[in-house]
Amino acid sequence: MKHSLKRQFVIISTLILISASVINVEAGGSGPSAPKPSVGVLSEEVVRARLASAGYGEIKSIQQKGQSYVVETARDGHPVHVKVDAVTGQISEENR
């Protein structure tokens, strides 16, 4: 039950972050603290939420390289490097 509530929280948080990103882009939002992602590219916050909902742990580093994010994180207690598509959010590569 506890894991189910945590998963629901992560999913809802992810949806809120995605919605906020879309609203910000559509509204032309670019306040002083607003991130300035490329058009059609997911924000780092959305990528972090997507990784959390996929079961990844603490993110040690995240770096955008072109159409991908390169992330150093952990899964099942083991360090892993993953590549996340910056447009679709799909986790496209995992090396343990």
C-alpha positions, 0 to 999 in steps of 0.5 A: 500500500505504501509503495502504491501511494508513493507511485501515485504521488510520483505519477501525479507530480510528473503530470503536474510538471509536464502540464506546467512546462506546456503552459509555460511554453504556450504562455511564452513564460520566460521570467527571471527564474524560468528555465529556457528549454529549446522548443519541444525539449523536455525540461530537466525537472520533467526528465527527473520526474520521469526517471523517478517514476521509472524507479531510478534513485538519486540523480548524481548528474544530469547533462543535456547533450543535443536531443538527449539527457545523459544521467548518472543515477542509481537503480536497485542500489547500483549506479547506472548511466542512462540516456533520456530522449530530450523530446519524448522522455524515453529512456533509450539506453542503460548501462550498469 
